[in-house]
Amino acid sequence: MPSPGPDAARLAEVYRLALGERRNRGPAGERLGKGTGASLEFQDRRLYAPGDDVRHLDWAAYARTDQMLVRLYREEVLPTVELLVDCSLSMAVDPDKAQLTADLAGMLIACCRADGYHVRPILLGDRPQVASLERIEKEGFRFEGRSPLTAGVQEALALLRPGSIRVLLSDFLIPHDPAQLLRPLAGRAGDLILLQVLGAEDVDPIEGEALRLEDVESGESIDLVLDRGTVDGYRERLRNLQDGLALEVRRAGGRYVSVTAGTGLEELCRGRLAREGILVPA
């Protein structure tokens, strides 16, 4: 059960999560989102559909066009960050990977709290749940889930708040369609950030080893020799996965970065996370 190390709290005093321009709009929220909502800033009109709020019907437009239109308003995003952490068994196969995941999660929680955001950690295990900050500080993260990430994200949708800033930490090393995974998560989000956390051997398998690979979540296993062709095929699939994740998150207007365990947290913050616009100086 890795817990965030001391560097996580220290670096939270140096960096902030980059979330765009602040807007001082009173207690309802500080940032404007990409969607539509219930603020007072008019954005557009569209045809009425069953279930729309009748209070937003544009009667003047109806008189002119004989069409039932509803007014759409710019969404004010409440200062809420929902941090979704993949707590599956695969995240703990490499202890360094598990520790980096815990450190990143702890640092992001501390960064957001320092910046005045309400943080909701959501643990994606066999049954997604909102965890208290006190529980995480006391127990750390239990990487014990056997459910696939796609199922965890799908079940967690019911826990998400419209307009929230969503950050997902995972290795994403499962067979899935990035679009199927990310589009529901991006729906009605104020912002979307993906942090892919990989172990050293996830990125660079050692050629020549004879291994029995076991899926720790399903229990299925396979014997193979990591010859050049096998390793090259794996690397190509990993690149395709990363390209797919990057493409889908760009379509959603979000950001994606992949980091590898073995690099110090401070170096990651100063390097990849700052360069990719995930973190900015406090």
C-alpha positions, 0 to 999 in steps of 0.5 A: 500500500504505497503512500505519497512520499515526502517529495510529493508535499514539498513539490506541491509548494513549487508547482500548480496544476495548469488549468487555464485562465482564472476567472473571478466569477464569485462563489459559483466557480472560478473557471469557464468550461468548454461545455454549456451550463447554467451561468448567465453568459449567453452562448448560443441557441439550438432546437428544443429536445424533450428533457430540456429546461423549459425555463430556457425556451427562447419565446422571442425566437419562437415568435420570429421563426416558429421554431422551439429554441432553447438558450445555451449558456457558458458553463461555469466550472466549479473549482472541483478536481476529480482525480481518478486513480487506477487501483488495479493489480497491474499498477503494483507489479512494479513497486517503482511504478506503484510508488510513482503513481502514489507520489503523483496522486499525492502531489496533485492532491496537495497542489489542488488544495493549495490552489483552493480547489475541492479535490475528489479522489476516485479509486478505480478498483473492483468497485469505484469509490470516492476516497477521503483525503484522510483515508489516503493519508493514512492508508495510501493506495491499495492496488488490488482491483481485478476489473479492467480499466474500461469497466472501472471508468464506466462505473465511475461515470455516475460519481462524476460531477458536471464541469469537473476537472478530471485527471486519470492516472493509469498505465492504460496497458489493456486491450481497449479502444481509446475513444471508447474509454475517453469520450464518456470521461470527457463528456461534460468535463471542464478539463481532462488530463491523462497521466500514463504511468509506466514501469521501466520494463513496460517501456523497454522489455529485456530481449532474450528472456524466457518468461511466463507472462501472467495477467494478474487481473484475469489469471491468464498466462502465456509462455514466450521468449522475448526475441527481437521480433516479439519485443519490436511488436510490443513496442509498436503496439505500445506506440499505437496505444499512446498515439491513440490516447494522445489523439483522443485527448486532443479531440477532447481539448485535454492533455496527455503525458506518459512518464516512466518509473525510475525517474525522480519525481522532482525531475519529472515535474521540472521536465516532462510535466512542465514541458507538456503544460501539466504543471506550472510554477506556483 
